[in-house]
Amino acid sequence: MSQSINLSQFPDFPPAVVKAFADVQFKPSERAARQHEQAVVPEKDVFIAELKELIEKLEGQVQEYRRTKFGPKSEQLDPAQMELTLEYLETAIGETQARALPADLPRVEHVIEPLSSACPCGCGDMVRIGKDKTERLDYIPASYQVIVTICLKYACPKGRTGVVQAKAPVHLLEGSWPTEALLAQIAVSKRSEPMQLNRQAVVMARHGYQLTVLFWPTGWGAQTHRSRRSWSTWR
């Protein structure tokens, strides 16, 4: 780096020479200052733009806070409403993430064909190139059925022997309508859901069955108690 010349050491130099030396010495420093300014100005402009953007963002947040905190009642944000909104968003996100239905559920396919597969150009029938498939979860309402037990009788055609007949299966409530499966459903619905017996009777009545469901658990319990006593005595 060149050092500046101290012109005071040469008092005999003419003024024009002194001025020329001064101009030459100060031009490099001015050039460097100008280059530095040209390099710094763009960075300064970017920094100022970022500060302005941040200030606008903060001012918007402050205005939103003031509106929800001190604004009219119609514009204030209800915390309960915010909670419901968040719950709705969480539910929507959960449904999107868990859109696939369990693979072990039975599938019933409904294939829908176009009204016509004839090609408009007249070349014949179109060929299938793909399909759109959607899955929806369906529900089959509970249905009732009647189990008819028929014990056949056999006898000798010549009347020489007696009659042979299979023994009827033993039921939990002998001489009553409900099967063991129906009794189990009633007990589970009463204890686990819970669905009281009178409400279950109303549901059954909607299906057309006016049954004394209120008395079945009593008979069931008594029969179970007798079965336990018989088992203890036999053991």
Stockholm file with secondary structure:
# STOCKHOLM 1.0

chainA/1-235         MSQSINLSQFPDFPPAVVKAFADVQFKPSERAARQHEQAVVPEKDVFIAELKELIEKLEGQVQEYRRTKFGPKSEQLDPAQMELTLEYLETAIGETQARALPADLPRVEHVIEPLSSACPCGCGDMVRIGKDKTERLDYIPASYQVIVTICLKYACPKGRTGVVQAKAPVHLLEGSWPTEALLAQIAVSKRSEPMQLNRQAVVMARHGYQLTVLFWPTGWGAQTHRSRRSWSTWR
#=GR chainA/1-235 SS CCCCCCGGGCTTSCHHHHHHHHHHHHHHHHHHHHHHHHHHHHHHHHHHHHHHHHHHHHHHHHHHHHHHHHSCTTTSCCHHHHHHHHHHHHHHHHHHHTCSCCTTSCCCCCCCCCSCCBCTTSSSBCCCCCCCCCCCCCCCCCCCCCCCCCCCEEECTTSCSCEEECCCCCCSSTTCSCCHHHHHHHHHHHHHSCCCHHHHHHHHHHTTCCCCGGGHHHHHHHHHHHHHHHHHHHC
#=GC SS_cons         CCCCCCGGGCTTSCHHHHHHHHHHHHHHHHHHHHHHHHHHHHHHHHHHHHHHHHHHHHHHHHHHHHHHHHSCTTTSCCHHHHHHHHHHHHHHHHHHHTCSCCTTSCCCCCCCCCSCCBCTTSSSBCCCCCCCCCCCCCCCCCCCCCCCCCCCEEECTTSCSCEEECCCCCCSSTTCSCCHHHHHHHHHHHHHSCCCHHHHHHHHHHTTCCCCGGGHHHHHHHHHHHHHHHHHHHC
//
